[in-house]
């Protein structure tokens, strides 16, 4: 039995542990949906699943609290499936292996799933607890948030109703979020006819790994290296100076995670092998120096492999590498009125080249629609010049902040009364579901908060144990002090 079951608050950790035992990567949610449906029925609350795969709970007010505003508790059920290259784990079938590391809970070589398992666990605890004081409650546990917010987009009017939405998907305890960035996916594709490799050439597989990666919104301004951008630097040089040809390229695997690993197979004349191997070592040292205080696990290596029969034609190779090299990535600018918060960014998330096909995926975020369009147009122009077909999809607007929000005022006062300090009020550079849900349930007063998580969307993901106690106590106090209708 897991050691996290002895942590406080015990019921929250109990439910979080149960979630770690149910595989729930985005796109594979039948097991977790069945589990949450069964839980709700056993907890004695109204429970159902809607057409979009969301799970909804409804719990009546405790006696004497019927005149309070209805609160919708909201979190998402899916998790980002990321693991270290040497970790054996099947996210569709294997449970997450958790352990306590000082004041943190972590997973063994994989993402932990505290994003957003902690929010779901808190909802489960509230629904199950018959001793709590609260007004009318509803809960919305959405499907496939991490891959495109499909559950929120599929929510139909009338499925949930209320005056207040508490989104439990933020990652720094003591911070209240009142706005978020919008986002849009951009996918560039190209099909090409492969050419035969030179039988006299030597094939090398170059592997970049050990980067920190991270959430492509929250960590985009932290200076973490992007594996695809580093590989483009290497490719540019070996093509120019070593007559390198490209066979394949695989970098990144999640649109909303900064790519941590990248692998390419190239061919070079036998006379250039030593030079390329030396350059691999040189790149590794240069990048370690450039990211000395940020990327402490960076590894760039090369090994000989069997010569493939086919490769990318030279002109296509040059166009693709040039486009990846030039593609805008990282922070475009910060919010002028909130200069410590990123306004606009993009993440060159996934590169897949090989077998006659190329696909490149970028996620752009911005709290300003005009800047989001500007950044996407720049990226679209870059790949269009490389002859690629570019499609925008999954666009969603940001959540406009309301500094005069009644629930914000009430929660600030409650937090100060509980913990003797005033919480920070912020706008997050990430895609929360609040804006989408708010369009379906007009007039919602919304706040997002949660326990402290670090490095979500990476195998370094961890949850700060003491923050979970404060997060849950604050949630309970908020429910007890819900404003009158």
Secondary structure, 3 states (H helix, E strand, C coil): CCHHHHCCCHHHHHHHHHHHCCCCECCCCHHHHHHHHHHHHHHCCEEEECCCCCEEEEECCCCCCCCECCEEEEEECCECCCECCCCCCCCCCCCCCEEEECCEEEECCECCCHHHHHHHHHHHHHHHCCCCCCCCEEEEEECCCCCCCHHHHCCCCCCCCCCEEEECCCCCCCEEEEEECEEEEEEEEEECCCEECCCCEEEEEEEEECCCCCECCCCCCCCCCCHHHHHHHHHHHHHHHHCCEEEEEEECCCCCECCCCEEEEEEEEHHHHHHHHHHHHHHHHHHHHHCCCCCCCCEEEEEEECCCCEECCHHHHHHHHHHHHHCCCEEEEEECCEEEEEEEEEEEEEEEEECCEEEEEEEEEECCHHHHHHHHHHHHHHHHHCCCEEEEEEEECCECCCCCCHHHHHHHHHHHHHHCCCCEEEEECCCCCHHHHHHHCCCCEEEECCCCEECCCCCCCEEEHHHHHHHHHHHHHHHHCCCEC
